Every structure is written in structure tokens, then in C-alpha cells.
Amino acid sequence: MTTTDKNRELPPKTCTIERLVTVKRDVENVIKGIKTATRRNGRYADIGEVMDLNGYQFVVHNVYSQSLGEMKDEHAQQEGYESLEKYKENILKLHPGMPWSPKMKVWVHEFSPLQK
């Protein structure tokens, strides 16, 4: 699934938006507009919620569940990587011992700069 009905109910958040993007490289890539989505094993934000990164604000405009097996290069590019293979390499490096399971579900959080 790559889109969501914004009116449907989402399950409760499992963490806070402040923890959505924390890796320095990722923060920099969000600010530069290179990274426009983050996948997490839990739901960290609601649609319409605002994330502050170093004084720059970004609004979450889509939240949906996706299996790792559904990911394609275009999804990895949302994450700031040139290909799915590069994204996969980085994720497995960040989480030693974690297998890449195509059936594993993650929460996708898509965001864009907040227009003032």
C-alpha cells in the first residue's frame, strides 16, 4: 500500500514525533529536501503533526503501513538513498543482527517542509 485514506483511524502512536528522525545524516537530508519519508517499526506521528529539526519545521502528510517486501527503489529514494539495495545495507548496518524480512511491516511517515 502506498497511499492512505487520511480519514481512516490509525492505531495509537508507539513513540513521539521527536524520535522520528534522529540520525545526524538523516536530519541533514530532511533539511536539504533529500529525505521525505521515514520508516519505523512503530507509529511515531499523526497526520498533520509538525516535526522540528534544528529550527526547520516539517509537517507529516501521510502515515501508512508497508511491508519491507513492498519497498521499491522509489521508496528508498524517499528515504534519501539511491536504491533499495543501498537503503537495505544501511538499515542492516544500523541494526546489527536484524534480518531483512520481506513480510515485516513498518510504518511509513511522509513529510514535507511546513509552509508558513
C-alpha positions in Angstrom: 0.0 0.0 0.0 1.5 3.3 -1.0 -1.3 5.7 -0.1 -3.7 6.1 2.8 -7.2 7.3 3.3 -6.5 10.3 5.6 -9.9 9.9 7.3 -9.4 6.3 8.4 -8.4 5.7 12.0 -4.8 4.9 12.8 -3.7 2.8 15.8 -2.2 4.7 18.8 1.3 6.1 18.4 4.0 3.9 19.9 6.6 6.8 20.2 6.8 10.6 19.8 7.5 12.6 16.8 10.7 13.9 18.4 12.2 10.4 17.9 11.1 10.1 14.2 14.3 11.4 12.6 17.3 11.4 14.9 20.4 10.2 12.9 22.5 13.2 12.0 22.8 12.3 8.3 19.0 11.8 8.1 18.3 15.2 9.8 20.6 16.9 7.4 19.0 15.1 4.4 15.5 16.1 5.6 16.5 19.7 5.9 18.1 19.6 2.4 14.9 18.0 0.9 16.7 14.8 0.0 14.8 12.7 2.6 11.0 13.0 2.5 9.9 9.8 4.4 11.0 7.7 7.3 10.1 4.1 8.0 9.9 2.9 11.6 8.7 -0.3 13.3 6.1 1.8 15.2 3.9 4.8 14.5 5.7 8.0 15.7 3.4 10.7 14.3 -0.1 11.6 13.3 -1.1 13.2 10.0 -0.8 16.9 10.4 1.7 16.8 13.2 4.7 19.1 13.0 8.3 17.9 13.4 11.1 20.4 14.3 14.6 19.6 13.2 17.2 22.2 14.1 14.7 25.0 13.8 13.2 23.8 10.5 9.6 22.5 10.6 8.1 19.7 8.6 4.5 18.5 8.5 3.6 14.8 8.4 1.2 14.5 5.5 0.8 10.7 5.2 1.2 7.7 7.6 0.6 4.1 6.5 1.8 0.6 7.0 4.0 -1.2 4.4 5.9 -4.5 4.3 9.6 -4.4 3.6 8.9 -6.7 0.6 6.7 -3.9 -0.9 9.5 -1.5 -1.0 11.0 -0.4 -4.3 13.8 2.0 -5.4 11.4 4.9 -5.3 10.7 4.3 -1.6 14.4 4.1 -0.9 14.8 7.4 -2.7 12.2 9.0 -0.4 14.5 7.8 2.4 17.5 9.6 0.8 19.1 6.6 -0.8 19.8 6.0 -4.5 18.5 2.4 -4.4 16.7 -0.1 -2.3 19.9 -2.1 -2.0 21.7 0.9 -0.5 18.8 1.6 1.9 18.8 -2.1 2.9 22.6 -2.1 3.5 22.3 1.0 5.7 19.4 -0.3 7.8 21.1 -3.6 8.4 24.3 -1.8 9.4 22.3 0.4 11.9 20.5 -2.7 13.3 23.2 -5.4 13.6 21.7 -8.9 13.7 18.3 -7.8 12.3 17.2 -9.8 9.3 15.6 -8.2 6.3 12.3 -9.9 6.3 10.0 -9.1 3.3 6.9 -9.8 5.4 8.0 -7.4 8.2 5.6 -4.4 8.5 6.9 -0.9 9.1 5.1 2.4 9.5 5.9 5.0 6.7 5.8 8.6 7.7 5.9 11.0 4.8 6.6 14.7 5.4 7.3 18.0 3.7 8.5 21.5 4.8 5.9 23.4 6.7 4.7 26.3 4.5 4.4 29.5 6.6 
